[in-house]
Amino acid sequence: MRKAIVFLVLLMSSATAYAAFSVIGSGTCVTVGTTATELDDTSLPNDSDRYVLIHNESEDTPIRVGGQDVTASTGILVAPGEKFPSGDKLTGKNNFWAITASGEARVCIQEYK
């Protein structure tokens, strides 16, 4: 009996942990150029905190990721083919923005809660 109770508690805590990250957006791809572009997974509403994964699908164009005021020389550099996970949750309606120094890059965004 005691083993059954321990198993049930472990099972319930695993289900709770899974439920905490069970809302995953389908992702959105955008073209980023020399003007800052908002990165937003439109498949999920921005009504709560969420994590973000950004993928620079370009073969030869790096991007810079940051806030709305990101420039081609500021922000976090994401090399062609590389991914950038947000690490911390974004709050509310806050989004990342991206820009290139020249040319264009296809960038995909996926959010999860």
N, C-alpha and C positions, 0 to 999 in steps of 0.2 A: 504494500500500500504506500509506504513511504517513497519508494522509487517512482511510483506512478505520479505522485504529487510533485516530486522534483521535476520529472519529465514534463508534466503539464505546465509548470511555472516557466521552464526553459523554452518550451514551445510558444507560450504566450508572449514572452519577452522578445523572442526572435520575430514574431509576427508584428509586434509593435515597432521594432527597429526597421523592419522592411517597409511598413506603412509610412514611416517618416520620410522615405525617399521614393515613394511609389508613383508620384506624379511626374512624368517625363514628357516634355514637349516633343513634337515631331521634327522640330528644327526649321530654320529659315536660312536661305542663302541670299547674299546681296553682293553687288559689285562695289568695291571700294576704290576710290580714286584720290585725286589730290585735294579734294574737299572733304572735311570730316563727315563721316557717314554713321548714323546711329545703328547699333547692332542690337536687334530685338527679335527674339523668337516669338513670332506673332501667333503661334499655336497655343500659347499660354497667356492668360491675362496677367498683367503686372500689378496684381492686387495684394501680393504678399511677398515675403522674403524668398529668394531663390538663388541657386547656384547657376553658374554659366560656364559653358565650354565653348571656346572660340577656335575654329580651325581655318588656318590660312591655306586654301586649296591651290593657290598660285604655284606655278613651277619655278618662277624666277623673280617675283616681286615681294619684297618684305613689306609688312605693315607695322604701324605703331598703334597701340591700343591704350586708351585712357578715357578721361571724361570728355565732355562736350567741347572743351577747349584744347584737345590734343592737336599737336602739330607734327610735321614730318621729322622733327628733331627732338620731340619730347614723347613721353609715354613709354610703354613697354614694347620692346621690339619682338615681333613674332615672325620668324624666318619662313620662307616658302616651305609649305608642306608640314609645318609645325602646328602644335595645338597650345592653347593657353587656357588653363582652368582658373576660374575666379578665386579659388581658395576659400575666401570668406563669402558669406551670402550677400547679395545685393539687396538693398531694402526698397520696398515699395516700387515706385515708378522709375527708379534710377536704372540707367543702362550704360553699357560701354559704348564708345565711339571708336572708329578706326580711320586711318588715313595712310596714303602712300606718298613717297617723295616724288615719284613719277610713275606713269603707267597706271594699270588697273590690276586688282586682285579679286578673285572670287573668295568670299569669306562666308563660312557657315557658322551659325550660332545655334546652340541647343541649351535650353534651360531645364532645370529639374528642381523639384521641391522636396 
